[in-house]
Amino acid sequence: MNFIKRAGITLWARKGRTILLMITASVILMFVMAGLIIQNAALTSAKTATNSVGSTVTLSQNREKMMQKMQKQMSSATSSSNQKPTFTQATTVTKVKKIAALSNVASYNISTSTSVNASGFNAVSTTSSSNQNGMGGQIFGNSSSSGNIQVNGVSTTTGSSSFSDNTAKIISGRGIKTSDENKNNVVIESELATANNLKVGDSIKVADSSDSSKKTSVKIVGIYKAKTTTNGFSRQDPSNTIYASYTLSNQLAGTEGKVSNVTYTMSDPSKTQAFTKAAKKILNDSDMTLTSDAAAYKAAAKQMKGVASFASKIVWVVAIAGVLILGLIILLITRERRREIGILVSLGETKMKVVAQLFTELLIVLAVALGIATAAGTAVSGPISNSLVQQQQSSQQSAMSQGAPGGGMNKSGGQGQGNRAPMNGGGMRMAGTTGKMTNINTVLTPGAIAELGGMAILIALLSVSGAGITILRMKPKKILQAD
C-alpha cells in the first residue's frame, strides 16, 4: 500500500490524536506566524520611518564664529568704555526664501525675538519683587530697561513649536499668518488681555526698550492661552509674550531684512542631505550654519528595528519549542506503534518509507494548522506588536531621561538689540525625545505565508528526525518477539 495512503488512513482512524496534534501545531504556527508578520511589518516600518516621522533642517548662528567675534568685541570694548559690544550674526530674508524655494521643502518658519516695553497697558507679574510694585499676582508699570514684553517673531504661529506641541493654543481670533508680513498684527496671551481688558480688534502701543519715545502701534488679531509656568521674571512670564510676524519683530529690533533662525521642514527626510548641500551653496556664509535634526526618524527606525529583532527571536524560540514539543509527541507515538512498524518492515516495507509515512502524517497535520494560523495570525500579531512598540518606546524614553534631563528644547533665535532666544516659542523643538509612537501596520502577506510554510516543513523534518533514527535502528524480529 502507498505510504501516503496509509498516512491518511492512520490519521482518520486515530481522530482524537489527530485533533490533539492539530491544536498543538496550530498554536505553535500561530505564534510563529505572528512573529513573522510583526518582523516583516517592523522592517518595512523602519524603512519608511523617515517619511512618517519627518525631519527638519535649522539655519542658525555659527556658535563658534559668534564666540570668536564676542571675544574680540569684548576685548576692544575694554579699551573704549563708550563702545557697546554686539554679537549679532544673521543672514538675509532673500537668501532664506531662496533656500525655501528648493525642492523637498514642505514648509519653513522664520523665528526672531526682541523685547519692548508696554505703553498704555501693563505687563503681567505673577510673583512679588522688591524692585517692582510688591503686589504678587498684580499688573505693574513699565520700569524694566530691558523690556517687559517679549515679541516672538514667526512666519506663522502654527509653525512655532509652542503651538505645534500644544503648549500654546489660540482661543480667540486667529494666529499669525504669512499674510501678516509687513503688518503690525500681533497675538497676545489671555492673561495679559484680561488684565488690561483687551480683546481682538483692539490696538496697543509698545515702546523701544532703550528709547521710550519710539513707540509702535500694533493691532491684536488673536488671543492665545499658554500652558507654561513663570519663573518670576516679568518679561519671561508667558503672559508677557506676544507673537507677531518676523518682519514686525525685526522692525522693533532695528534689524529689518535680517534673520538668524529658520526651521525648514522636509517633505522627504531621506533627501535631507541633498537639500543641506544645495542650501549651503545659496547661503555661502560662514557665520551661519545648517544642521539637520535626524533624531526623530532615526529613533523611530531604531525603535522598529528593535521590534523586528525581538519578533525574530520570538519566531525562533517558538519554532525551537515547537520542534521539541512535536518531536517528543512523535517519539512517544512511534514507541506506541512499534508493533505496527515491525509488521510493516517484516512484510517488506522499507524503513525509509515508514519514516516517510510519519513525516507525511505530520505534514498533513501542519498543513491544516497552517490554514488556522494564517487565519488567526493577523489578529494575534496586532496586540503583540502594539505591546512591543510601547515597550521599545518606554525603554528609549527611560534611557534618554537618564542620559540627559528634560525633553525638547528651543534653539536660540535671538538677533538685534535686546534680542534673546524665545522662551516659549519661535525656536525649533528638538525632536526624538518625546516624539509620537510609530505604529506597525501588521498585514498578512504572501511572503509571510510562504515563510511560515517553509518553517512548518522544517519543523516537520526536525520533529520526525528523532523518531526516524529510532525506526532505522529497529529490528523487526526483536520488536515482534518483545511484543
VENTAPE-V233368 format. One record per pair of residues at least 12 apart in sequence whose C-alpha atoms are under 8 Angstrom apart, sorted by the first residue. I is the first residue (numbers start at 0). J is the second residue. D is the distance in Angstrom with one decimal. If there is no record, write none. Layout:
I;J;D
I;J;D
//
This chain:
2;352;6.5
2;353;7.2
2;355;7.3
2;356;5.3
3;356;6.2
3;359;6.5
5;356;7.2
6;356;5.5
6;357;7.1
6;359;6.3
6;360;5.2
7;360;7.0
10;360;6.9
17;364;7.2
20;364;6.8
21;364;5.5
21;365;6.9
21;367;7.0
21;368;5.7
22;368;7.3
24;321;7.6
24;325;7.7
24;364;7.4
24;365;6.2
24;368;5.8
25;365;7.5
25;367;8.0
25;368;4.3
25;369;6.7
25;371;6.3
25;372;5.8
26;372;7.4
27;317;6.5
27;318;7.2
27;321;5.8
28;318;8.0
28;368;6.9
28;369;6.5
28;372;5.7
28;451;7.4
28;455;7.4
29;369;7.9
29;371;7.6
29;372;4.3
29;373;7.2
29;375;6.7
29;376;5.4
29;379;7.8
30;313;8.0
30;314;7.3
30;317;6.9
30;372;7.9
30;376;7.2
30;379;7.8
31;313;7.4
31;314;4.9
31;315;7.9
31;317;6.3
31;318;6.7
31;451;7.2
32;314;7.8
32;372;6.6
32;373;7.0
32;376;5.5
32;447;7.3
32;448;7.7
32;451;6.2
33;376;5.1
33;377;6.6
33;379;6.2
33;380;4.5
34;310;5.0
34;311;6.5
34;313;6.0
34;314;5.2
34;380;7.1
35;310;7.1
35;311;7.1
35;314;6.6
35;447;6.2
35;450;7.8
35;451;7.7
36;376;7.8
36;377;7.4
36;380;6.8
36;441;6.2
36;442;6.8
36;443;6.4
36;444;7.9
36;447;6.3
37;306;7.8
37;307;6.7
37;310;6.2
37;380;6.3
37;384;6.1
37;439;7.7
37;441;6.2
38;306;7.2
38;307;4.3
38;308;7.2
38;310;5.3
38;311;6.1
39;307;7.2
39;447;7.8
40;307;7.9
40;439;6.2
40;440;6.2
40;441;5.6
40;442;7.2
41;303;5.1
41;304;6.5
41;306;6.3
41;307;5.2
41;439;6.1
42;303;6.6
42;304;6.2
42;307;6.1
44;300;7.3
44;303;6.4
44;439;6.5
44;440;7.9
45;299;7.0
45;300;4.3
45;301;7.2
45;302;7.8
45;303;5.1
45;304;6.1
46;300;7.0
48;296;5.7
48;297;7.8
48;299;5.9
48;300;5.5
48;437;7.7
49;267;7.7
49;268;5.6
49;269;6.6
49;296;4.6
49;297;7.1
49;299;7.7
49;300;7.3
50;266;7.7
50;267;5.9
50;268;5.9
50;269;7.5
50;296;7.8
51;296;7.9
52;295;6.6
52;296;5.4
52;299;7.4
52;435;8.0
52;437;7.9
53;264;7.6
53;265;6.7
53;266;7.3
53;267;7.3
53;268;5.9
53;295;7.3
53;296;6.4
54;264;6.1
54;265;5.6
54;266;8.0
54;267;7.9
54;268;5.2
54;271;7.6
54;291;7.4
54;292;6.1
54;293;5.8
54;295;7.1
54;296;7.0
55;262;6.6
55;263;5.5
55;264;4.5
55;265;5.8
55;268;7.9
55;291;5.8
55;292;5.4
55;293;7.3
56;262;5.8
56;263;5.1
56;264;6.5
56;265;7.5
56;271;7.7
56;275;7.5
56;289;6.6
56;290;5.5
56;291;4.2
56;292;6.0
57;260;7.1
57;261;5.7
57;262;4.5
57;263;6.2
57;289;5.6
57;290;5.3
57;291;6.2
57;292;7.6
57;427;7.5
58;259;7.1
58;260;5.5
58;261;5.0
58;262;6.3
58;263;8.0
58;287;6.9
58;288;5.8
58;289;4.7
58;290;6.7
59;259;5.3
59;260;4.6
59;261;6.7
59;287;5.7
59;288;5.5
59;289;6.6
59;411;8.0
59;412;7.2
60;88;6.1
60;89;6.9
60;259;6.0
60;260;7.3
60;286;6.2
60;287;4.6
60;288;6.0
61;285;7.3
61;286;5.2
61;287;4.8
61;288;5.3
64;285;7.9
64;286;6.1
65;86;6.6
65;87;7.8
65;88;7.1
65;286;7.3
68;86;7.0
69;84;7.6
69;85;7.6
69;86;5.8
72;84;5.5
72;85;7.5
85;416;8.0
87;414;5.6
87;415;6.1
88;259;6.6
88;286;6.4
88;287;7.3
88;414;7.3
89;257;5.8
89;258;5.2
89;259;4.4
89;286;7.5
89;287;7.0
89;414;7.4
90;257;5.5
90;258;5.5
90;259;6.1
90;282;7.9
90;284;7.9
90;287;7.3
91;256;5.6
91;257;4.7
91;258;6.1
92;256;5.4
92;257;5.8
92;258;6.3
93;256;7.8
94;281;6.8
94;282;6.4
95;261;7.7
97;281;7.6
98;278;5.6
98;281;6.8
98;282;7.9
99;263;7.3
101;274;7.5
101;278;8.0
102;274;7.7
103;265;5.6
103;266;5.1
103;267;6.0
103;270;7.2
103;271;7.9
103;274;7.1
104;263;6.5
104;264;5.9
104;265;4.8
104;266;5.7
105;263;7.6
105;264;5.5
105;265;5.4
105;266;4.8
106;263;6.0
106;264;5.3
106;265;7.3
107;154;7.9
107;158;7.5
107;261;7.0
107;262;5.5
107;263;4.3
107;264;5.9
108;153;6.4
108;154;5.1
108;155;6.7
108;158;5.8
108;159;7.3
108;261;5.6
108;262;5.2
108;263;6.6
109;152;7.6
109;153;5.3
109;154;5.2
109;245;6.7
109;258;7.3
109;260;6.1
109;261;4.4
109;262;6.5
109;425;7.8
110;151;7.2
110;152;5.6
110;153;4.8
110;154;7.1
110;245;6.6
110;258;7.5
110;259;7.6
110;260;5.3
110;261;5.9
110;262;7.9
110;412;5.9
110;425;4.8
110;426;6.0
111;151;5.9
111;152;4.7
111;153;6.5
111;245;5.9
111;248;6.6
111;249;7.3
111;258;6.8
111;259;7.3
111;260;6.7
111;412;5.4
111;413;5.8
111;414;6.7
111;418;7.9
111;420;7.9
111;421;7.6
111;425;6.7
112;149;7.2
112;150;5.6
112;151;4.6
112;152;5.6
112;248;6.3
112;412;6.6
112;413;5.3
112;414;6.7
112;418;5.4
112;419;6.0
112;420;6.4
112;421;5.9
112;425;7.6
113;149;6.0
113;150;5.4
113;151;6.8
113;248;6.4
113;249;7.9
113;251;7.3
113;252;6.0
113;413;7.1
113;414;7.3
113;415;7.3
113;416;7.2
113;417;5.6
113;418;4.1
113;419;6.3
114;145;6.8
114;146;5.0
114;147;6.9
114;148;5.6
114;149;4.5
114;150;5.8
114;207;8.0
114;208;6.7
114;234;7.9
114;252;7.9
114;417;5.7
114;418;6.4
115;145;7.4
115;146;4.4
115;147;6.3
115;148;5.2
115;149;6.4
115;150;7.3
115;205;6.2
115;206;5.7
115;207;5.3
115;208;4.8
115;251;7.7
116;141;6.2
116;143;7.5
116;146;4.6
116;147;5.2
116;148;5.6
116;205;5.6
116;206;5.0
116;207;6.3
116;208;5.5
116;211;7.9
117;141;6.2
117;146;7.9
117;147;6.8
117;148;6.4
117;204;6.7
117;205;4.9
117;206;6.3
118;141;7.5
118;203;7.5
118;204;5.2
118;205;5.1
118;206;6.0
118;214;7.8
119;203;7.1
119;204;6.5
120;195;6.3
120;203;7.4
120;204;7.9
121;138;6.0
121;139;5.8
121;140;5.6
121;141;6.9
121;194;7.9
121;195;6.8
122;138;6.0
122;139;6.2
122;140;6.9
122;141;7.5
122;147;6.5
122;148;6.8
122;191;6.7
122;233;7.2
122;234;8.0
122;238;8.0
122;239;6.0
123;136;7.8
123;137;6.7
123;138;4.7
123;139;6.7
123;190;7.5
123;191;6.1
123;194;7.3
123;233;6.6
123;236;7.5
123;238;6.4
123;239;6.3
124;136;5.8
124;137;5.8
124;138;5.6
124;139;6.9
124;231;7.5
124;232;7.6
124;233;5.5
124;236;7.3
125;137;6.8
125;229;7.3
125;231;6.6
125;233;7.9
125;236;7.8
126;231;5.5
138;194;7.1
143;208;7.9
144;208;5.8
144;209;6.5
145;208;5.7
145;209;7.4
145;417;6.6
146;207;7.8
146;208;4.9
146;234;6.9
146;417;8.0
147;233;5.9
147;234;4.5
147;239;7.2
148;233;7.8
148;234;5.2
148;239;5.2
148;240;6.0
148;241;7.4
149;234;5.9
149;235;7.5
149;239;6.2
149;240;4.8
149;241;6.3
150;240;5.9
150;241;5.1
150;242;5.8
150;243;6.8
150;248;6.3
151;240;7.0
151;241;6.2
151;242;4.9
151;243;6.2
151;245;7.5
151;248;6.8
151;421;6.3
151;424;7.1
151;425;6.0
152;242;5.9
152;243;5.0
152;244;4.9
152;245;3.8
152;246;7.2
152;247;7.0
152;248;5.1
152;249;7.7
152;425;6.7
153;175;7.6
153;242;7.2
153;243;6.4
153;244;5.1
153;245;4.8
153;425;6.0
154;175;7.3
154;176;6.6
154;177;5.6
154;180;7.8
154;244;5.8
154;245;6.1
155;174;7.3
155;175;5.0
155;176;4.7
155;177;6.0
155;244;7.2
156;174;5.7
156;175;5.2
156;176;7.0
156;242;7.5
157;174;7.4
157;175;7.9
159;424;5.7
159;425;5.1
159;426;6.9
159;427;7.4
160;409;7.9
160;424;5.6
160;425;6.6
160;426;6.6
160;427;6.1
160;428;5.7
161;423;6.0
161;424;4.7
161;425;7.5
162;424;7.7
166;225;6.0
166;226;5.3
166;227;6.6
167;223;6.4
167;224;5.5
167;225;4.4
167;226;6.1
168;223;5.2
168;224;5.3
168;225;6.7
169;221;7.0
169;222;5.9
169;223;4.1
169;224;6.3
170;221;7.8
170;222;5.9
170;223;5.3
170;224;6.5
171;199;7.2
171;221;5.6
171;222;5.1
171;223;6.8
172;199;6.2
172;220;5.8
172;221;4.1
172;222;6.3
173;186;7.8
173;220;6.1
173;221;4.7
173;222;7.4
174;186;6.5
174;220;7.3
174;221;5.8
175;242;7.3
175;243;6.3
175;244;6.5
176;244;7.6
177;244;7.6
179;244;6.0
180;244;5.6
180;245;7.2
180;246;5.8
180;247;7.6
181;244;7.5
181;246;5.6
181;247;6.5
182;244;7.5
182;246;7.8
182;247;6.9
183;216;7.2
183;217;4.8
183;218;6.1
183;243;7.5
183;244;7.8
183;247;6.2
184;217;5.7
184;218;4.9
184;219;5.9
184;220;6.1
184;243;6.1
184;244;7.3
185;217;6.6
185;218;6.0
185;219;5.0
185;220;5.9
185;221;7.0
185;241;6.5
185;242;5.5
185;243;4.5
185;244;7.5
186;219;5.8
186;220;5.9
186;221;4.5
186;222;5.4
186;223;6.9
186;241;5.6
186;242;5.0
186;243;6.5
187;219;7.0
187;221;6.6
187;222;5.0
187;223;6.2
187;238;7.7
187;239;7.9
187;240;6.9
187;241;4.6
187;242;6.6
188;222;5.5
188;223;4.9
188;224;5.7
188;225;6.8
188;237;7.4
188;238;5.1
188;239;7.0
188;240;6.8
188;241;6.7
189;222;5.8
189;223;5.7
189;224;5.4
189;225;7.9
189;238;7.1
190;224;7.9
190;238;5.8
191;238;5.5
191;239;6.6
192;222;7.5
198;219;7.2
198;222;7.7
199;219;5.3
199;220;5.3
199;221;5.7
199;222;7.0
200;218;6.4
200;219;5.4
200;220;5.9
201;218;6.0
201;219;5.6
202;216;6.6
202;217;5.5
202;218;4.3
202;219;6.0
203;216;5.7
203;217;5.5
203;218;6.5
203;219;7.7
204;216;4.3
204;217;6.0
205;217;7.7
207;251;7.1
208;417;7.9
225;237;6.4
225;238;7.2
227;423;7.7
235;422;6.7
237;422;8.0
237;423;7.0
249;415;7.8
252;414;7.8
252;415;5.4
252;416;5.6
252;417;7.3
252;418;7.3
253;415;6.7
253;416;7.4
254;414;7.8
254;415;5.9
258;414;7.3
259;287;7.7
259;412;6.0
259;413;7.1
259;414;6.6
260;411;7.4
260;412;4.8
260;413;7.7
260;426;7.3
262;426;7.9
262;427;6.3
271;291;7.3
275;289;6.8
275;290;7.9
275;291;7.7
292;429;7.3
292;430;7.1
294;430;6.1
294;431;5.0
295;430;5.1
295;431;3.7
295;432;7.5
295;434;6.7
296;431;7.3
297;431;8.0
298;431;6.1
299;436;7.8
299;437;6.4
302;388;7.3
302;391;6.0
302;392;6.9
303;388;7.5
303;437;7.9
305;391;7.0
306;384;7.8
306;387;6.2
306;388;6.5
306;391;7.1
318;454;7.7
318;458;7.1
321;458;7.1
322;458;5.4
322;459;7.6
322;461;6.4
322;462;5.3
323;462;7.0
325;462;5.7
326;461;7.2
326;462;3.9
326;463;6.2
326;464;7.9
326;465;6.7
326;466;7.5
327;462;7.6
329;462;7.0
329;463;6.7
329;466;6.5
330;463;7.8
330;465;6.8
330;466;5.0
333;466;6.4
337;478;6.8
338;478;6.5
338;479;6.5
338;482;7.0
340;353;7.1
340;470;7.9
340;475;7.9
341;473;7.9
341;474;7.5
341;475;4.5
341;476;7.5
341;478;5.9
341;479;6.5
342;475;7.1
342;479;7.7
344;475;6.4
345;475;5.9
345;476;7.8
350;470;6.8
350;471;6.1
351;471;7.7
353;470;8.0
354;463;7.6
354;466;7.9
354;467;5.5
354;470;7.2
357;463;7.0
358;459;6.6
358;460;7.0
358;463;6.1
361;459;6.3
362;455;7.9
362;456;7.1
362;459;6.3
365;455;6.5
365;459;7.8
369;451;7.6
369;452;7.2
369;455;7.7
373;443;7.9
373;448;7.1
376;443;7.9
377;441;6.7
377;442;6.7
377;443;6.3
380;441;6.8
381;441;6.3
384;439;6.8
384;441;7.9
385;438;7.3
385;439;7.4
388;436;7.6
388;437;7.6
388;438;7.3
388;439;8.0
389;436;7.7
392;436;7.0
396;432;6.7
396;433;7.4
399;432;7.0
406;432;5.8
406;433;6.5
407;428;5.6
407;429;4.9
407;430;6.5
407;432;6.4
407;433;7.2
408;427;7.6
408;428;5.3
408;429;5.6
409;421;7.4
409;422;7.7
409;423;7.8
409;424;7.2
409;425;7.7
409;426;4.8
409;427;5.3
409;428;5.1
409;429;6.9
410;426;5.1
410;427;5.7
410;428;7.2
411;426;6.3
412;425;7.3
412;426;6.0
//
